[in-house]
Amino acid sequence: MDVRVQKNDEFAKLSTWDRVSYGLGDFAQNLVFGTVGGFLLFYLTNINGISAGVGATIFLVVRWINVIWDPWVGTVVDKAKITKNGKYRPFLINFGIPLVILAALLFLPVAKVLGAGTLATTIYATVSYMATALVYSFVNIPYGSLNASLTRDETEIGKLTSTRMMLANIGNLLVYTLFPLFVQLASPNAKLTDTGLFGLKLELGNYAAPSAAGAWFKVYGVYMILGAVLLFLTYRNTKERVLASEEATDQVKYTDLFAELKRNKALQILGLFFLVGFTLMFFGNTVWPYFMQYNFGVEGGKSALMASIGLIGSIPGIFLVVIWPRLRATLGKKGFFYTFLGIFVVGQLLLLAWSKNPSADWLGFTGRFLQQWGLTSATGFMWALVPEVVSNGEYISGKRVAGIINAIMGLFFKIGLALGGIIPGYLLQFMNFKSGALTQSASAQTGIEWSMIWLPMIMAFLAMFVISRYPLSDAYVDKMNHTLKEKNS
């Protein structure tokens, strides 16, 4: 058995390198699906000429396929044998390389050949997105299962979550702040523009124009090369310790999904929390480019602020995650989520005020900082609860089905991602958003405001209610983990 499978050390203390190696996988995956969640609909409408409604339908079709696909992938992962390279780690390489290739092809400038808004372009967008999503499951689900195999120690899991979210948010910095800037730098017809970054002026083109299609593909291609390297480092340097026995592995079956959902109340509540939390996250991510472009872009001349305001918004997700364990210890699990969802709401209100008073840039910078601090903390720290939910299922039934549970979590996550793209897309279509237009009607602007501000705020309050029902206390989790360790010994 390889040294990266150390089954007996179930309460291992993780080194900084252990935590960083695992977190690089989050970094890589955010480069893939962070960009998809944040920019694919914008790309399809403004570059490929597909209507917002059709783009939303593409998201909807693929996510319905994922509803069936992901639980099957979870079963495949749970039934995988422990090899010399581990149980979960081989998936990161075997499917990681195809994933980054397929993801790059999402932004292939096919509209130049097939025509903007044509049936052929729409079919290409659908098939390429579907292929990327299906392969992504074979990376994301084993990766989540690997998290639950590193240690049972709750303190170490808290530290691990902080580290991985810091790296995930560095990935988000490259996506939401730097990606549009890099695309503008690579776009044609560039002109000297103030970026808002401490007086820095750069030659920037219009990344919302169809002529920028090649720039999108080139920049994202570089991102995918980086993603492949990061996934390899996660594969190479992580260690699996908490694993099901070979006998338990052989007993895993697809129907365990339904049994686990029925008997594990913590799984039900956390799954619903994932669904609501990530729906509100991807609402904002999907609409953010529209919010900036049509409130502050052509008419306001501030579209370059995407970089500087994004940089400010990335600070809490990178530099403030180190205080999560202490805040969690002080506030408790539920208090932690209540606090940061509340901070998110305050940030939303400040961004709304900025859209009504565009000259007051301090509202935008402060609002984005608070919005992102609340959002990244609430949706980031929820991953720390997944290992204890996996252990709770093992405690109740005797089966450790980490793959199936992570498939369920991933499914809720992806449905949230899809709803965050589907609902704004249909809402913009209903409110008469015009693809590729330099300016939008008052009706379309109202659709952008509801998608960016009001609906995510409503979902934040709903998320607070959902997490209030979470049943696993710290004392229960500690007792459960020690009982399981004694049993497995």
KOLLUMMAR-463877 format. One record per residue (C-alpha): x, y, z; residue in one letter. Coordinates in steps of 0.001 Angstrom, whole numbers, plus 500000, padded with zeros to 6 digits. Example, Ala and Ser with C-alpha at 12.3 -4.5 7.8 and 13.67 -1.06 7.14 Angstrom:
512300495500507800A513670498940507140S
# end
This chain:
500000500000500000M501353503432499058D502508505821501796V499725508172500704R497169505710502095V497678505738505874Q494456504236507131K495211503838510837N496067507475511610D492441508618511553E492937511622513865F496065512824512051A497383516340512522K497741517918509107L500861519851508183S500679523168506354T501826521383503190W499071518776503637D496471521534503783R497951523532500911V498293520456498684S494640519624499144Y493520523244498718G495260523537495348L492506521266494058G489923523917495000D492075526517493260F492086524404490084A488368523630490126Q487445527284490651N489413528140487524L487128525725485680V483644526178487084F484142529588488664G484624530952485168T481695528903483889V479415530145486672G480593533725486396G481046534276482677F479637531512480471L476139533012480186L477673536434479509F479896534858476814Y477010532975475211L474806536060475005T477318538788474131N479933536856472123I478020533915470624N474798535878470126G472611533300471899I469578534741473691S469530534835477496A466566532453477543G468304529871475343V471478530173477444G469459529537480596A467840526496478952T471277525028478207I472096525312481915F468768523694482799L469167520689480478V472682519888481676V471736520135485348R468819517735484931W471237515225483434I473507515773486449N470630514799488759V470921511228487456I474620511251486628W476167512469489897D474728509793492238P475955507135489801W479425508725489833V479317508755493652G478572505025493634T481446504370491225V483799506349493484V482668504533496658D483067501131494992K486569501964493725A489283499719495192K492242501039497167I495231500924494806T498885501730495325K497994505313494381N494989505508496711G491222505255496306K490239508817495392Y493458510408494141R493694508562490784P490441510189489634F492099513615489849L494564512703487118I492538510272485021N489683512755484603F491436516046485414G493294516229482103I490171515611479958P488324518132482126L490634521072481462V490675520308477708I486874520180477497L486514523304479637A488831525260477315A486644524256474369L483652525993476000L485185529289474886F486282528154471426L485255531024469073P482840528893467045V480450531766466298A482976533131463799K482527529944461767V479041528725462637L477424532151462941G476225534185465916A473020532873467478G472596530043464958T471315526568465753L474775525119465111A476369527492467640T473666526646470175T474196522893469693I477946523314470123Y477440525300473337A475075522642474704T477256519635473868V480505521218475064S478938522326478347Y477348518919478891M480634517082478272A482495519404480639T479878519008483370A479820515204483180L483600514846483345V483767517467486107Y481736515132488335S484517512532488096F486931515106489515V484789517023491977N483146514035493731I486390512099494399P488000515366495462Y485267515953498062G485578512345499225S489330512826499612L488579515677502030N486711513293504358A489578510781504176S492360513080505407L491452513122509136T488573512883511609R489978515633513851D487442518488513875E490056521135514682T492200519966511782E489171519953509483I488506523571510457G492104524535509636K491934522563506394L488734524356505386T490327527755506032S493370526861503929T491427525355501052R489036528308500945M491948530746500920M493325528935497870L489857528632496346A489478532387496647N492874532997495078I491363531054492197G488332533331492394N490667536342492231L492006535034488934L488446534439487744V486289537350488854Y488948540075489043T491747539242486641L490047537102483994F487956539955482510P490999542239482744L493192539737480880F490495539268478230V490263543044477782Q494058543198477444L493923540535474718A490887542039472929S491192544006469650P490598547740469229N492184548494472587A492476552020473929K494253553490476944L491926553084479927T492136553836483638D491772550472485397T491027552020488788G494027550131490201L495990552945491858F496031555060488713G497234552210486443L496286552761482803K496309549913480288L495405549329476658E492036547582477020L489557546375474416G485843545675474772N485508542120476090Y481728542227475538A482131542565471756A481948539508469432P485368540462468060S486854539538471465A486001535825471035A489598534812470335G490805536674473426A488418534697475648W489735531392474296F493419532310474614K493136533516478208V491016530584479339Y493405528154477644G496220529455479831V493986529092482882Y493316525452482043M497038524659481746I497469526107485241L494488524050486450G496061520824485187A499303521542487079V497422522289490315L495366519087490115L498581517100489667F500052518664492824L496939517709494797T497174514158493464Y500876513903494221R500977515287497769N497787514305499636T497401511282501949K494296509135502426E493737507891505996R490026507408506762V488674504802504342L485955502171504272A486973498528504550S487079496334501444E484019494456502720E482029497680503171A483201498886499764T481852495771498064D478424496349499663Q477970499854498244V475115500196495770K473293502992493957Y470221502775496209T472379503777499197D471755507306497942L468074507146498857F468681505288502111A471283507834503181E469026510769502373L466176509172504321K468028508320507541R470650511097507753N468818514275508764K472062516247508905A472599515365505224L469120516615504346Q469625519958506087I473174520522504846L472152519594501303G469356522163501368L471765524728502817F474190524003499963F471393524444497440L470254527811498795V473764529071499534G475225528317496146F472143529524494305T472556532941495894L476316532849495202M475921532078491507F473070534549491120F475551537284491967G478381535734489967N476221535382486856T474768538877486969V477879540734488201W479269541371484661P475856542641483558Y475529544774486711F478891546438486059M478560546722482289Q475097548257482203Y475240550397485355N478776551704485065F480134550588481668G479276552312478419V477462555283479914E479394555552483169G482775554758481668G483697552593484657K483716549089483233S487447548916484004A486510549084487692L485738545362487334M489416544770488146A489888547131491076S486568546455492766I487085542752492225G490494543015493873L488925544637496931I486244541946496995G488868539192496945S490659540398500095I488390538741502705P488364535416500904G492167535292500827I493435537118503896F490598536845506434L489966533092506234V492667532562508870V490272533896511505I487495531438510598W488459528762513165P488571531334515970R485262532910514919L483685529493514600R484857528633518129A483494531931519454T480219532123517528L479454528406517153G478517526724513888K475165528382513446K476255531767514811G479099531796512269F476661531431509369F474139533908510788Y476873536545511179T478310536276507702F474989535988505900L474042539213507683G477271540866506503I476406539739502972F473013541483503173V474639544749504291V477027544560501343G474122544011498952Q472378547130500195L475514549222499686L475879547949496107L472253548889495488L472958552376496812A475987552619494489W473876551757491442S471610554688492346K474565557031492937N477338555917490526P479707558759491464S480030557427495036A482602554737494303D483239554191498017W479806552553498166L480845550086495496G484182549210497083F482749548897500595T479684547016499417G481680544547497338R484093543956500249F481284543191502708L479249541234500177Q482193538995499317Q483334538652502935W479908537417503931G479447535232500865L482857533547500803T482719532874504544S479208531399504568A479562529301501408T483180528417502162G482871527192505729F479869525006504938M482339522525503401W483750521949506905A480454520266507821L480637517624505059V483144515276506817P481004515164509967E477917514415507873V479839511551506217V480808510238509670S477232510639510875N476054508388508056G478713505835509024E477681506109512694Y474009505481511886I474299502716509282S477824501313509529G478462502287505893K480982505005505028R479710506215501650V481802509357501260A481465509296497483G477683509122497524I477388511847500163I479802514080498259N477829513337495101A474700514548496894I476523517660498129M477973518196494669G474548517756493153L473038520423495406F476041522629494617F475581522169490868K471833522684491008I472572525913492862G475095526825490166L472529526083487485A469684527953489177L472054530891489616G472401530968485831G468978529739484796I466748532074486800I468636535302485972P468763534218482325G465017533696482112Y464358536831484150L466534538927481830L464787537411478824Q461388538197480356F462509541751481124M463511542319477476N467301542136477798F468884542590474340K471945540424473677S474952542460472546G473246545850473007A475397548722474252L472615549944476546T469537548286478020Q465956549355478623S464630550344482040A462841546991482169S466074545054481547A467862547153484167Q465166546203486668T465768542536485837G469491543003486481I468790544697489820E466446541958491029W468880539241489965S471902540946491500M470459542434494688I466980541465495841W466695537749495086L470110536899496625P469124538849499755M465894536862500067I467876533646499685M470343534763502384A467508534961504916F466219531589503725L469707530122504242A469716531416507830M466476529576508497F467738526346506922V470987526220508920I469040526876512134S467636523334511696R471072521620511491Y471114518853514146P474801517957514796L476261519629517897S479996519738518594D479622517380521565A477730514842519453Y480329514988516659V483225514461519080D481534511457520710K480613510006517312M484128510249515868N485799508613518869H483233505817518835T483935505199515150L487683505183515725K487358502555518454E485078500466516258K487458500615513280N490449499764515437S
# end
